[in-house]
């Protein structure tokens, strides 16, 4: 029996029967499966409930080689797809890159994203009965792009290499292999130039359109069963306390990876009651699962106490977060090195600090925390007093940027007689140095003079001004030593003229042409316009203006309660803009995102909102795009 025949025997009669049963369900969502991108005009019942059982079938779309053999390398059926690319020289029709043929689209069950560096894709799952690579080389040499490169011994089954983050359409998969569709490609350099596989892989740079196979260990799979056509209601979010895998089912040991969430990355939780120890989450427009013990859960209904610090977990071993100040108490979760936590009270007692975890007070040994930074609450900012002015990195020396220092770093700098070079290592060791770049600005709350002498000139007194500022949500200090890269504007003197323009903004799948202003090479939109558009997504937030405290209070995962005012286009006129000392408070913490006030309205960048909501931000369709269904960080690495 041939290898093809042996592989087909793996498909049992029971499995075939199960496939027939499922076909009725999947027919209902076929329109969604074709693109796996829902639209506002599409609505269908989710079939994600099929994945909630920890024992749910991990491989619902197995490799049926009797069927897939119709689409292997060089099959006639592959020439029936739409041509994706034409070449300058004429080539046979079977060598033209093509999209998936109609006859195969009903077997499009999801997507595979490569997470391995220089992954290998094969002609056949296992050992083929023919030398596909030799056949490929013989056929390409009969075209106008005959191979001219070196001819080292080739792997008979190796089709091509692909880079990390490459995405393919999945037509079947099992424990070992994923069957994918590839449009094909021709190396027009004819083997004389290095390909995406790197030097020495040129002979694998041409292949025909068809079904190929990649090891399942090298890809993440987003399964059709997990897809959620309508955006679900989200009442909680989670933060990963280490790198955690996204799973297609809530299986503990044997599972299929759908992606990776990096440590400290935010995501939406759709079910806060664990299923087999897993939270159900909204990920890539579908319902998936993550191990609950590595998640710091935030409920939209939480009553958050005043925080003292932000801190970072240290140590090489995992650390338990407990319900009481002893190791034998209930374990609420597990954190690993570099996980970020909010500290309610440092040195609470018994060697523990109190932290805010899973929307309640929990405990961690203080020895496992480092990099304590003061938590910037609105009340703490108010204690700074009335703002005195604005500091802007805009002098002729602005390109050099400016160093801002924490209070601890400033003490070190003074100890070293204001010698930045000599003090830098120790200041960096306490994470007390922040770089301000050209165009950055900060609100100034105090100005003082400091007199000192240097080691080289002990009899000469030097004087520097020290500006106490709020920068990126941190209280820090800037000096006017050396080439001064900034300008200090007292009171409300800082202003500039900006032009009202029209810039398109996409949020999820809705676009609007909005009034925007380009300031320091960034496009600023009205905060309420962004909030109004975000209100229709899974990452809505509410905005309240606290005039008494000169603050903008923003609550994530909350319905937008502002007025649905008409969103206007720019009118081309110039307006005066100022940088107000208004604090933007996101979920109780003052953020440092730039904000400008124009005609009584507040403007921020779409990028900053995307980062705060952990949404992908891209420049497409002649405008900016906030993709709320994708994480802000790259989500294909693993």
Secondary structure, DSSP 8 states (H G I E B T S, - for coil): --HHHHHHTTS-HHHHHHHHHHHHHHHTTHHHHHHS---TT------GGGG-STTS-S-SS---HHHHGGGSTT-GGGGGS-B----SS---GGGS-B---HHHHTT--EEEEE-STTEEEESSSS--SS-HHHHHHHHHTTSTT---S------TTEEEEE-TT-EEEEEEE-SSEEEEEE--B--TTTTSS-BTTBTT-GGGS-B-SEEEEEEGGGEEEEEGGGB-SS-----EEEEESS-EEEESS--SSS--EEEEE-TT-EEEEEEEEEETTEEEEEETTEEEEEEGGGEEEEETT-------EEEEE-SSS-EEEESSSSTTS-EEEEE-TT-EEEEEEEEEETTEEEEEETTEEEEEEGGGEEEEEE---HHHHHTT-S--EEEES-STTGGG-EEEE-HHHHHHHHHTTT-HHHHHHHHHHTT-EEEE-TT-EEEEEEEEEEEEE-STTTTSEEEEEEEEEEETTEEEEEE--SS---EEEETT--EEEEE-EEEEEEETTEEEEEEEEEETTEEEEEHHHHHHHHTTSTT-EEEEEETTTTEEEEEETS---S---------S-EEEEE----EEEETTEEE----EEETTEEEEEHHHHHHHTT-EEEEETTEEEEETTS-SS--S--
